[in-house]
């Protein structure tokens, strides 16, 4: 099940690319690729416009100004988004109101599109635990320290860069980006290792492909590692076609270490030597106020 649930964003004749574009916006990530903003056009913009138009009609008290549902993120629609975010108190990472549709905005629209539930008399019940997907309280500018990160069972992992050197005995270094899709936290890790592989290019650099989803037992996004194993790739890599390798994670909690899941990761359309195995260590790169932590939404870009 994705982050969005309203029929307007997931059904009603929506095509796969539009549905994925809206889902990417809800999950967060590189704001240049996931945010819906000025100058954009297409079916994903039209769906967001239709959502805000329905909310405007159903709740005139919000005072959202009129705009055209035309599939173009024009100034009139941007102003309507700004007013909506004012009414819902949706702040960006600087604590300000803007006119861009990002993770929190599209999730709020999705929630407002849900049918109203019938009112019932409240009964004395114990307080409910915190629901997944609620933004944790930050410890710094858009970040949460390790000890305050909530646990999750749903993640994605993406290889941002990977470099191998050597024709049989190989060394490798990579940067992985993990995202907690329940709590919208992001953390970057560096993986260094040595291993063996088949004869291939002495130096091989790849830029990562799409994020790979995986589930595990409840764990903090800052507790992956300290070890990880990468096995394989395409046995006969062909330039211009996606390559894959398998990442076996371990994770730690309260000082212990245990084996995690094995994830198939897309390295992008670059040749990656196959059949090799590398065992190494994961090091958390993301910090919050000079302490280990994670970022809300998009993590700061970190170079290897």
N, C-alpha and C positions, 0 to 999 in steps of 0.2 A: 504494500500500500504506500502511495506517495505522500508527500507533504500536503498536497491539496486534495480536497474532497468534493467541492461543489460541482454540480453537473456542468456549469458554464465553463469551468476550467479543465474538466476531465472527460466530458461526454458531449452530448448534443451535436454530433457530427464533426467534432474537432479532429483535425488531422494529427498524425503522430508527431510531426516536427513542431507544430504549435504547442501541443500538450507538453512535449519535452522542454520547450523554451520557457513555458510558464513554470514548470516544475524546477528547472534550473534556477529561476529567479527566487522561488520559495526556499530552496536549499542553500542559497548563498554561494559565494565563491569570488572569483575575479570579477569585481564590479563592472569592469569594461565589457565583459561578456555576459553577465547575468542581469544587471540592472536594466530596467526599461525606462528610457529617458528621452529627452529632447531630440528631435530629428529622426527618430526611429519610425518605421512604418511596417505594416504587415498584419497578419491575422492575430499574432500575439498581442499587438497593441489594440486591435479591435475588440478582442475578448476582455481586456482590462477596461476599455472604455465602456463596453456593455455592462460590465459588473458595476462600475461606478454609477452609470446611468440608472440601473435598477435600484441601487441603494438610494440615490437621489430622489427617485419617485416614491419609494416606500417610506422614506423618512424626511419629509420637507424641513423638519426642525433643524437638520444639519446645515441648512443654508448653502448647499453646494451650488455654484453657478452653473448655468447651462453651457453645453459644449456639443460638438458634433461627433457622432460615432462613425468615424470615417477611416479608421485604421492608420491615422497619422498623429503622432505625438506633437500637436501644435500648441501654440501659447495658450489658447483657451482651455485645452485639456490640462496642460501643466498647472494652470491657475486652479482648476477644479481639484486636482490632486493635492495641491498645497492646502486648500481649505479643508479637504477631507482629513488630511494628516493633522491639521490644527485641532479639529473636532475630536479626533481619536488620540491626540497627544502622542503621535508617532515621531520620535526624535531620531536623528542620525547619530553617528558615533561621536560627533562634536556636541551633542546635546541640543541641536537646532532643528527647526522645521525646514524641510526642503520640498521640492516638487518632483522628486524622482520616485519611481516605484521600485523598491528593493524588497528584501526578504520580509521585513516586518509589515510593510504596506500590503503586499499581495496576500500575506496570511490573514491580515485584518479584513481585506476585501472578501476573501474566501469564507471567513467566519461570518461576516455580515450577510452573505448570500444563503446561509443555512436557514431552513424553515424555523420559525419561532416555535419553541417547545411549549406545550400547554402548562399553564400555571397550576401548581399543586400546593397544598398546605405543607409547610415545612415540618419535618419531624425531627426530634432530637437524634442526631447522629454524630459519631466521632468525626473529627476533622479529617478530610481527605489528604493523602500524601500529595506532594507536588507533582503535577502532571508533566510528562516528557514534552519537550519542545518549548518550555517557558524559559526565557532568557535568564541566566543566573545574574546575581548582583555583581557588577564589576568591582574589581579591586584597584583598577587603574583606568587609564583612557582606553576603554573598549577591551579590557583583558581581565582574566580571572586567574588567581594564583592556583597552583597545583592542589593545595590542601582544600581549596574551596570549590574545585571543579566537581559537578555532580557526575554520577556514574551513568552509563548508557549501555545499550546492547546493540545499537544500530550505528554503523559507521560507513564511511567510504575512505578509500586510500588511492592516491594518485602518485605515480612517479613523475617528478618534475624534470629531473635530469639524471642520467646515469652514464658513467664513463668507465670503461674497462681497458686495461692495458696488459699486453702479453699474449703469446700465441698458444701456450699450453698451461703454464703456471700463470695465473692471472691475478691482478689486483683490481678492485672495483670500489667506486665511491658513487653514492647516489643520494638524492634528496627526495624524501617522501612527504606528501601532505595528507594528513588524516583529518577528516571532518566528522564530528559528532552530529548526526542528522536529527537527533532528538532534542538536543540542547543548543544546537547551532554554534558549536565551538570548533575552532580550527587550531591544529598544532603541526609544526614542521619538524621533521627528524632528519638526521644525517646517518647514512648507513655506510660503513667501511668494512671491507672483507678481503680475504684471499681465497682462491680456490683453483679448480682445474676446469679446463674447457677444451673443445676440439680445436684443431688448427684454424686460425681465422685471421682477421686483420690485427696487427699489433696494437692499434689504438682504435677504439670504437666508442663514439659518443652518440647518445640518443636523447631526444626530447620526448617527454611522456605523452601518453594518450589520455583517454577519458577516465574519470574516477571509477573505481570498482567497488560496489557495495559489498558489505559483509556483516555478519552478526556474530556475537560472542557472548559470554556471560558478562554480567555487569562489571564494568571497569571504567576508570577515568581515562580520558583521552591523553592525559599526560603520563600514563603508566605503561605504555607499550615499551617492549624491550626488557632486558638489555640485549637479547640476542635475536637474530633473524637469519633465515636461510633463503637464498634465491637459487632456484633450480631451473635450468633449461632456458628456452627461448625457441625460436623456430629452428628445427634441425637444418633446414636449407633456407636461410633468410633470403628474401627477394626484395630488392629496393622498391619502395613505393607501396608496399603492402604492410598491413599491421603486423607487428611482432608481439609476442607474449612471453612472460615468464611467470613462474609460480613463487609467491612470497609466503613463507611459513613464519608466522609471528610467534613471539612469546610475549607475555605481559607479566607485570609484577603488581602486587598489592600488599601493603604493609610489610615490605621487605622480602616477600616470597616471590618465586618465579615459577611459572607454569606454561605449558604449551598452548598456544592459541590456534586460530584457524589458518588454513591455507587458502590464499586468494590468487586468482588468475588475473594478472594485471596487463593491460594494453600499454605497450611502450610507444605507440604511435607508428607512423609510416616510415620507419627507419630499420635498416638491417640490424639484427641483434644475434650474435653468435649463439648457437643452441647446444644443448646437451651438457652444458657445464653446470657446476655446483659451487656456490660460494657461501661460506658461513662467516658471519661477522657480528657486529654489534650495532645497536641503534642508540643514537644520542639525541635527546630532545634539544631543539634549537630555540624554540619559542620561550620568551620570558615575559613576566609581568612585574613591573617595578623591580627589576634586577633579580627576580626569583623565578624558578621554573613555573610555567603556566601555559595558558591557551588564550586565543583571541576570540572575541565575539564576532561571528560572521567571517570576514576575510582576514586571514593572517597576514602580517607584514611579509613582503617578499624578502627571502633570505637567500643569499648566494652561497654556493658551496665553497 
